[in-house]
Amino acid sequence: MHVLSLLTWLPLIGGLIILLVPKEQKTAVRALAAITSGAAFIVSIWLWTHFAAGTADFQFVEKLDWIPAFRIRYFMAVDGLSLAMLVLTTLLSLLAIIASFNIQERVKEYFFFFLLLETAMLGVFVALDFFLFYVFWELTLVPMYFLIGIWGGPKKEYAAIKFFLFTLFGSVFMLVSILALYFHSSPHTFDFTELLAQNATFTRSFQILAFIGLYVGFSVKIPAFPLHTWLPLAHVEAPTAISVILAGVLLKMGLYGIMRFSFALLPVATHQLIYYVAIIAVINVVYGSFCAMSQTDIKRMIAYSSINHMGYAMLGMVSLSAVGFNGAVLQMVNHGIITGALFLLVGVLYDRAHTRDINAFGGLGAKLPVYTGFMMMACFASLGLPLLAGFVSEFLCFLSSFQVYPYLAVISLVGVLITAAFFLILIKKVFLGPFNTRWESLKDMDMRELVACTPLLILMVVFGLFPSIVLDPLSTSLTHLVDLLKLP
C-alpha cells in the first residue's frame, strides 16, 4: 500500500481536477479544494494511528528506481520526526483552505497553487533520496511566489521576489553540498540511508564544508539570523492563509532539514560547529523579540515573534540531547498551531477594519467578546503561559540548552520576558481600555472563521495539558538521532 505516495500526491491531483472546473463555479472549486485537503489530513491521521512508536526504523517505506543511471530513487519513508510534520502540514493546510473561502479573484488559480504547495511541503517531509528531496524543496518556491505575488498586499511583487531570491540563494549552497555528498560516496548515491552508512569515511574538513552548505540552505527557511530579512515583508504582504502556511510549515522545513540531514550525516562537523549555531539561536531569540516589541503592525509583530520562537527550537536542537530534540520538535508543532491561529485571527480583524495598526484600536473586548477570547488565548499560548501548548516545549528547550550552554540559555531568557511584554501590550492596546467608537460597526467572528480557528485553540489546550500526545511517537526516533551524533 503506497500510503505516502497517496498522501503526497493527493493534493496535486485535486489541484489538477480544479483546473478542469469552469472558473465561474467558485463554490465547486472551494469545495474540491477543501475535500482534497481534508482527505490528505485523514490519510495523515491514519499514518499517525498506524505508526509503530517503539522503533526508530523508517516505516511505510516506498523505494523504486527512478533514474537508474545516476542511482536516483523514488524513496519515501517516515519516522517520528517526519510524522509530526506531516500531520501539522495537512491540518494547517485544511484550515488555511477554509480560511481562504473569502478569496474572490482568480479563485481557481489560487486553490491550484495552494494544493501544489501542499504536495511540495509533504514531499519534503517524506523524501529520503536527496535528489527527490531537492525537487520538492524547490517546488515549494513556485506556488508560494505566485500566492504572494498575485493575492498579496500593496508590495506583493517585491515581497514575492525577495522570498524567491533568498530561498534560491540558500538552495544553491544546499545543492553544492548535496552534489559533494553524492560524489564522495562510493558507489555514488543520493540515498540518505546509504549515505548514512558511509559517513564514517567522510573527512573532517569535508564534513565541515558540507555542513556549512546545507546549513545556509536550511537556515534561510528557519529563518536564522542574518538570513531572516525576507520573512517580515513576506508575512505582511501575503494573504492571511498563506501567512499561516509560511509560519506554520515552511519555517519548520529548515529545522527539519538540519535535524534530518545535517546532524545525522555530518556528526563530526556538527560537534565542531554547533556552538556557532547556538549563538545564532540566541540572536534569533533576543533580536526577534526586540524587533517584535518595536512593531505597530500586528502582523509584522507576529512575524518577528516567529523568528524569536524558532530561536527557542534552535536552542533545544543545539543541545544535541534527546530532551532538546523532543523540545525542538514539540516547539515546531506548537509554534505552527499557535502562530497559525494568530495569523488567522489578525486576518479576521483586518478583513473588518482594514488596518493592523495596534494604536488604532482600543476596548474591542467589549465589542467582540468571542474574538477577544480567541486572540487572548493564542497570545497567552505564544508567550508560554503554563497549561497552554507553548509552555512545555519552551521549557524543554531551555532545560536542555541550560545543561550545555548555561550562559547562552540565561541570555535567551531576556527574549522570554520581552515576548511576554509585547503580547501583553498588544492585548492592552487592542482589547482593553475605553472603546474606540470608530469601530462601532465591527461584527464578531462568523462561522467560517470559527471553523478555521477553533481546532487550533482546542489543540493549544490539549497539547498544553497532554504533550505526550505529540512526544510519544517522536521520542524513539529522536533518541536514535542522538545516538547517530555520538563520536567514536
TIBANU-366371 format. One line per 2 residues: number of its first residue (from 1); for each residue x, y, z of C-alpha. Coordinates in nm, 2 decimals. Layout:
# residues N
NUM> X:Y:Z | ... .
//
This chain:
# residues 488
1> 0.00:0.00:0.00 | 0.17:0.32:-0.12 .
3> 0.02:0.54:0.15 | 0.29:0.80:0.14 .
5> 0.25:0.85:-0.23 | -0.12:0.88:-0.18 .
7> -0.07:1.14:0.09 | 0.19:1.34:-0.11 .
9> 0.02:1.35:-0.45 | -0.34:1.36:-0.34 .
11> -0.34:1.75:-0.31 | -0.19:1.79:-0.66 .
13> -0.44:1.55:-0.81 | -0.72:1.76:-0.65 .
15> -0.55:2.08:-0.79 | -0.54:1.93:-1.14 .
17> -0.91:1.84:-1.12 | -0.98:2.20:-1.01 .
19> -0.82:2.32:-1.33 | -1.09:2.14:-1.52 .
21> -1.37:2.32:-1.34 | -1.51:2.63:-1.51 .
23> -1.38:2.94:-1.34 | -1.73:3.07:-1.28 .
25> -1.81:2.78:-1.04 | -1.62:2.93:-0.74 .
27> -1.82:2.73:-0.49 | -1.73:2.40:-0.66 .
29> -1.36:2.50:-0.67 | -1.36:2.58:-0.30 .
31> -1.54:2.26:-0.21 | -1.30:2.05:-0.42 .
33> -1.00:2.21:-0.25 | -1.14:2.15:0.10 .
35> -1.24:1.79:0.02 | -0.89:1.72:-0.13 .
37> -0.70:1.87:0.16 | -0.94:1.71:0.41 .
39> -0.87:1.37:0.25 | -0.50:1.43:0.29 .
41> -0.55:1.52:0.66 | -0.74:1.19:0.71 .
43> -0.46:0.99:0.55 | -0.21:1.16:0.78 .
45> -0.42:1.07:1.08 | -0.43:0.71:0.96 .
47> -0.05:0.72:0.94 | -0.04:0.86:1.30 .
49> -0.26:0.58:1.43 | -0.08:0.31:1.25 .
51> 0.27:0.43:1.33 | 0.48:0.20:1.55 .
53> 0.62:0.44:1.81 | 0.86:0.19:1.97 .
55> 1.11:0.16:1.68 | 1.35:0.41:1.52 .
57> 1.32:0.23:1.19 | 1.17:0.41:0.89 .
59> 0.82:0.30:0.82 | 0.58:0.29:0.53 .
61> 0.89:0.26:0.30 | 0.85:0.31:-0.07 .
63> 1.16:0.27:-0.28 | 1.17:0.25:-0.66 .
65> 1.44:0.31:-0.92 | 1.37:0.65:-1.08 .
67> 1.68:0.74:-1.28 | 1.90:0.43:-1.26 .
69> 2.19:0.57:-1.45 | 2.26:0.80:-1.16 .
71> 2.12:0.58:-0.88 | 1.84:0.83:-0.82 .
73> 1.55:0.66:-0.65 | 1.19:0.75:-0.56 .
75> 1.25:0.68:-0.19 | 0.98:0.78:0.07 .
77> 0.95:0.68:0.43 | 0.86:0.83:0.77 .
79> 0.99:0.82:1.13 | 0.87:1.01:1.43 .
81> 1.03:1.34:1.32 | 0.87:1.35:0.98 .
83> 0.53:1.21:1.11 | 0.48:1.51:1.33 .
85> 0.55:1.75:1.04 | 0.31:1.56:0.81 .
87> 0.01:1.59:1.04 | 0.09:1.95:1.11 .
89> 0.11:2.03:0.74 | -0.22:1.86:0.65 .
91> -0.40:2.01:0.94 | -0.29:2.37:0.87 .
93> -0.34:2.33:0.50 | -0.70:2.22:0.56 .
95> -0.78:2.51:0.80 | -0.60:2.76:0.57 .
97> -0.81:2.65:0.27 | -1.13:2.70:0.48 .
99> -0.99:3.05:0.58 | -0.93:3.11:0.20 .
101> -1.30:3.08:0.11 | -1.32:3.46:0.11 .
103> -1.08:3.48:-0.18 | -1.28:3.63:-0.47 .
105> -1.03:3.69:-0.75 | -0.88:3.41:-0.97 .
107> -1.02:3.15:-0.73 | -0.93:2.85:-0.94 .
109> -0.57:2.95:-0.98 | -0.54:3.03:-0.61 .
111> -0.65:2.69:-0.49 | -0.45:2.51:-0.76 .
113> -0.13:2.68:-0.64 | -0.23:2.62:-0.28 .
115> -0.27:2.24:-0.34 | 0.05:2.23:-0.54 .
117> 0.23:2.39:-0.24 | 0.08:2.13:-0.01 .
119> 0.21:1.85:-0.22 | 0.56:2.01:-0.23 .
121> 0.56:2.05:0.15 | 0.45:1.69:0.22 .
123> 0.72:1.57:-0.03 | 0.99:1.75:0.17 .
125> 0.90:1.56:0.48 | 0.88:1.21:0.33 .
127> 1.17:1.22:0.07 | 1.48:1.02:0.17 .
129> 1.66:1.05:-0.16 | 1.84:1.38:-0.17 .
131> 1.76:1.44:-0.54 | 1.39:1.38:-0.47 .
133> 1.41:1.60:-0.16 | 1.57:1.88:-0.35 .
135> 1.29:1.86:-0.62 | 1.02:1.90:-0.35 .
137> 1.22:2.17:-0.17 | 1.25:2.38:-0.49 .
139> 0.89:2.31:-0.59 | 0.77:2.50:-0.28 .
141> 0.92:2.81:-0.43 | 0.69:2.83:-0.73 .
143> 0.34:2.83:-0.58 | 0.45:3.04:-0.29 .
145> 0.59:3.30:-0.53 | 0.26:3.33:-0.71 .
147> 0.04:3.31:-0.40 | 0.22:3.61:-0.25 .
149> 0.28:3.79:-0.58 | -0.08:3.77:-0.71 .
151> -0.30:3.77:-0.40 | -0.08:3.97:-0.16 .
153> -0.08:4.33:-0.03 | 0.04:4.65:-0.19 .
155> 0.41:4.54:-0.20 | 0.33:4.19:-0.30 .
157> 0.56:4.17:-0.61 | 0.86:4.29:-0.41 .
159> 0.78:4.05:-0.12 | 0.75:3.76:-0.36 .
161> 1.07:3.83:-0.54 | 1.26:3.88:-0.21 .
163> 1.13:3.55:-0.08 | 1.22:3.37:-0.41 .
165> 1.57:3.51:-0.43 | 1.66:3.45:-0.06 .
167> 1.54:3.09:-0.08 | 1.71:3.03:-0.42 .
169> 2.03:3.18:-0.27 | 2.02:2.92:0.01 .
171> 1.93:2.64:-0.23 | 2.25:2.69:-0.44 .
173> 2.46:2.62:-0.13 | 2.24:2.32:-0.05 .
175> 2.28:2.19:-0.40 | 2.66:2.21:-0.39 .
177> 2.66:2.01:-0.06 | 2.42:1.75:-0.20 .
179> 2.64:1.71:-0.51 | 2.95:1.69:-0.28 .
181> 2.79:1.41:-0.08 | 2.70:1.23:-0.39 .
183> 3.05:1.23:-0.54 | 3.21:1.15:-0.20 .
185> 3.00:0.83:-0.17 | 3.11:0.50:-0.32 .
187> 2.91:0.39:-0.51 | 2.77:0.74:-0.58 .
189> 2.42:0.78:-0.43 | 2.16:1.03:-0.32 .
191> 2.00:0.77:-0.09 | 2.00:0.91:0.27 .
193> 2.03:0.56:0.43 | 2.33:0.47:0.21 .
195> 2.50:0.80:0.28 | 2.44:0.74:0.65 .
197> 2.61:0.41:0.63 | 2.91:0.57:0.46 .
199> 2.95:0.89:0.66 | 3.24:0.75:0.87 .
201> 3.45:0.77:0.56 | 3.39:1.15:0.52 .
203> 3.69:1.35:0.64 | 3.65:1.63:0.90 .
205> 3.72:1.91:0.65 | 3.47:1.77:0.40 .
207> 3.20:1.74:0.67 | 3.26:2.10:0.78 .
209> 3.22:2.23:0.43 | 2.92:2.01:0.35 .
211> 2.76:2.12:0.68 | 2.80:2.49:0.61 .
213> 2.64:2.45:0.26 | 2.35:2.26:0.40 .
215> 2.31:2.50:0.69 | 2.30:2.81:0.47 .
217> 2.02:2.64:0.26 | 1.82:2.54:0.56 .
219> 1.88:2.85:0.77 | 1.71:3.07:0.51 .
221> 1.39:2.89:0.57 | 1.41:2.89:0.95 .
223> 1.48:3.19:0.92 | 1.81:3.22:1.11 .
225> 1.99:3.55:1.16 | 2.12:3.71:0.94 .
227> 1.92:3.54:0.66 | 1.58:3.64:0.81 .
229> 1.51:3.97:0.64 | 1.27:3.83:0.38 .
231> 1.03:3.70:0.65 | 0.85:4.01:0.79 .
233> 0.78:4.15:0.44 | 0.66:3.82:0.31 .
235> 0.43:3.78:0.61 | 0.29:4.13:0.59 .
237> 0.22:4.11:0.22 | 0.09:3.75:0.20 .
239> -0.28:3.67:0.22 | -0.38:3.55:0.56 .
241> -0.40:3.18:0.48 | -0.05:3.19:0.31 .
243> 0.09:3.36:0.62 | -0.04:3.06:0.82 .
245> 0.14:2.82:0.59 | 0.45:3.02:0.58 .
247> 0.49:3.04:0.96 | 0.32:2.71:1.04 .
249> 0.50:2.48:0.79 | 0.77:2.64:0.57 .
251> 0.98:2.77:0.86 | 0.98:2.41:1.00 .
253> 1.14:2.28:0.68 | 1.47:2.44:0.77 .
255> 1.49:2.29:1.12 | 1.37:1.96:0.99 .
257> 1.64:1.96:0.72 | 1.91:2.03:0.98 .
259> 1.80:1.76:1.22 | 1.73:1.50:0.95 .
261> 2.03:1.55:0.72 | 2.30:1.79:0.86 .
263> 2.31:1.63:1.20 | 2.27:1.27:1.10 .
265> 2.51:1.27:0.80 | 2.78:1.50:0.94 .
267> 2.83:1.43:1.31 | 3.19:1.55:1.32 .
269> 3.10:1.88:1.17 | 2.80:1.91:1.39 .
271> 3.01:1.89:1.70 | 3.27:2.13:1.55 .
273> 3.02:2.40:1.46 | 2.73:2.36:1.70 .
275> 2.84:2.64:1.93 | 2.82:2.89:1.64 .
277> 2.47:2.76:1.57 | 2.38:2.81:1.94 .
279> 2.50:3.17:1.92 | 2.27:3.23:1.62 .
281> 1.98:3.07:1.81 | 2.04:3.32:2.10 .
283> 2.04:3.61:1.85 | 1.72:3.48:1.70 .
285> 1.55:3.47:2.04 | 1.67:3.81:2.17 .
287> 1.68:4.01:1.84 | 1.35:3.86:1.72 .
289> 1.17:3.96:2.05 | 1.31:4.32:2.05 .
291> 1.21:4.36:1.68 | 0.86:4.24:1.76 .
293> 0.84:4.48:2.05 | 0.90:4.78:1.83 .
295> 0.63:4.70:1.57 | 0.29:4.87:1.55 .
297> 0.16:4.65:1.27 | 0.01:4.34:1.44 .
299> 0.10:4.10:1.16 | 0.46:4.23:1.14 .
301> 0.48:4.18:1.52 | 0.38:3.82:1.49 .
303> 0.62:3.77:1.20 | 0.91:3.88:1.42 .
305> 0.78:3.67:1.70 | 0.82:3.37:1.47 .
307> 1.20:3.45:1.44 | 1.20:3.46:1.82 .
309> 1.01:3.13:1.86 | 1.22:2.95:1.60 .
311> 1.52:3.05:1.81 | 1.37:2.85:2.10 .
313> 1.35:2.55:1.88 | 1.71:2.60:1.77 .
315> 1.82:2.62:2.14 | 1.67:2.28:2.20 .
317> 1.83:2.15:1.88 | 2.18:2.26:1.96 .
319> 2.19:2.08:2.29 | 2.23:1.76:2.09 .
321> 2.03:1.57:2.35 | 1.71:1.37:2.35 .
323> 1.54:1.62:2.57 | 1.64:1.91:2.35 .
325> 1.54:1.73:2.03 | 1.20:1.65:2.18 .
327> 1.16:2.01:2.29 | 1.26:2.14:1.95 .
329> 1.01:1.93:1.76 | 0.74:1.99:2.01 .
331> 0.81:2.37:1.97 | 0.79:2.33:1.59 .
333> 0.45:2.17:1.62 | 0.32:2.42:1.89 .
335> 0.45:2.72:1.70 | 0.27:2.60:1.39 .
337> -0.06:2.57:1.58 | -0.02:2.89:1.79 .
339> 0.12:3.12:1.52 | -0.12:2.98:1.26 .
341> -0.41:3.08:1.49 | -0.26:3.42:1.55 .
343> -0.23:3.50:1.17 | -0.59:3.37:1.11 .
345> -0.71:3.60:1.39 | -0.52:3.90:1.26 .
347> -0.68:3.83:0.93 | -1.03:3.83:1.09 .
349> -0.97:4.18:1.23 | -0.81:4.32:0.91 .
351> -1.10:4.20:0.70 | -1.33:4.41:0.90 .
353> -1.11:4.72:1.00 | -0.87:4.72:0.70 .
355> -0.59:4.82:0.94 | -0.35:4.63:1.16 .
357> -0.22:4.93:1.35 | -0.22:4.85:1.72 .
359> -0.27:5.21:1.81 | -0.59:5.24:1.60 .
361> -0.79:5.02:1.83 | -0.89:5.01:2.19 .
363> -1.16:4.85:2.40 | -1.25:4.58:2.15 .
365> -1.30:4.33:2.43 | -1.65:4.46:2.50 .
367> -1.75:4.48:2.13 | -1.60:4.14:2.01 .
369> -1.61:3.91:2.31 | -1.56:3.58:2.11 .
371> -1.28:3.72:1.90 | -1.11:3.87:2.21 .
373> -1.12:3.54:2.39 | -0.97:3.36:2.09 .
375> -0.69:3.62:2.05 | -0.60:3.64:2.41 .
377> -0.57:3.26:2.44 | -0.34:3.25:2.14 .
379> -0.13:3.53:2.27 | -0.10:3.36:2.61 .
381> 0.00:3.03:2.45 | 0.26:3.21:2.24 .
383> 0.42:3.38:2.54 | 0.45:3.04:2.71 .
385> 0.17:3.05:2.98 | 0.16:2.72:3.17 .
387> -0.11:2.47:3.08 | -0.11:2.60:2.72 .
389> 0.09:2.44:2.43 | 0.39:2.68:2.42 .
391> 0.50:2.63:2.78 | 0.61:2.27:2.77 .
393> 0.81:2.30:2.45 | 0.99:2.61:2.56 .
395> 1.06:2.46:2.90 | 1.22:2.15:2.74 .
397> 1.43:2.37:2.50 | 1.56:2.58:2.79 .
399> 1.62:2.28:3.01 | 1.83:2.11:2.76 .
401> 2.03:2.42:2.65 | 2.10:2.52:3.01 .
403> 2.27:2.19:3.07 | 2.51:2.25:2.77 .
405> 2.53:2.63:2.73 | 2.41:2.78:3.06 .
407> 2.53:3.14:2.98 | 2.36:3.14:2.64 .
409> 2.04:3.00:2.79 | 2.03:3.28:3.06 .
411> 2.08:3.54:2.79 | 1.79:3.39:2.59 .
413> 1.56:3.43:2.89 | 1.56:3.80:2.80 .
415> 1.37:3.70:2.49 | 1.10:3.53:2.70 .
417> 1.05:3.85:2.91 | 1.03:4.07:2.60 .
419> 0.79:3.82:2.43 | 0.55:3.84:2.73 .
421> 0.58:4.22:2.73 | 0.49:4.28:2.36 .
423> 0.19:4.03:2.37 | 0.06:4.20:2.69 .
425> 0.10:4.54:2.53 | -0.09:4.41:2.22 .
427> -0.38:4.29:2.45 | -0.39:4.61:2.64 .
429> -0.39:4.85:2.34 | -0.64:4.65:2.13 .
431> -0.88:4.49:2.37 | -0.87:4.68:2.70 .
433> -0.94:5.04:2.80 | -1.21:5.27:2.66 .
435> -1.38:5.16:2.35 | -1.28:5.34:2.03 .
437> -1.62:5.44:1.87 | -1.47:5.43:1.53 .
439> -1.52:5.05:1.54 | -1.89:5.06:1.64 .
441> -1.99:4.87:1.32 | -1.75:4.57:1.37 .
443> -1.90:4.23:1.40 | -1.77:3.93:1.59 .
445> -1.64:3.61:1.42 | -1.85:3.43:1.17 .
447> -1.89:3.06:1.12 | -1.61:3.02:0.86 .
449> -1.37:3.20:1.09 | -1.48:2.99:1.39 .
451> -1.44:2.67:1.19 | -1.09:2.77:1.09 .
453> -0.97:2.88:1.43 | -1.14:2.66:1.69 .
455> -0.94:2.34:1.62 | -0.62:2.53:1.68 .
457> -0.74:2.68:2.01 | -0.85:2.33:2.12 .
459> -0.51:2.19:2.04 | -0.33:2.46:2.23 .
461> -0.51:2.34:2.55 | -0.48:1.97:2.47 .
463> -0.11:1.98:2.39 | -0.05:2.21:2.69 .
465> -0.21:1.95:2.92 | -0.10:1.63:2.74 .
467> 0.22:1.70:2.55 | 0.28:1.32:2.54 .
469> 0.03:1.30:2.25 | 0.30:1.46:2.04 .
471> 0.61:1.34:2.22 | 0.54:0.97:2.24 .
473> 0.56:0.89:1.87 | 0.87:1.11:1.84 .
475> 1.09:1.00:2.13 | 1.24:0.68:1.99 .
477> 1.33:0.83:1.66 | 1.49:1.14:1.82 .
479> 1.68:0.93:2.07 | 1.82:0.73:1.78 .
481> 1.92:1.06:1.62 | 2.12:1.15:1.93 .
483> 2.29:0.81:1.91 | 2.39:0.89:1.55 .
485> 2.57:1.20:1.67 | 2.79:1.02:1.92 .
487> 3.15:1.02:1.80 | 3.37:0.71:1.84 .
//
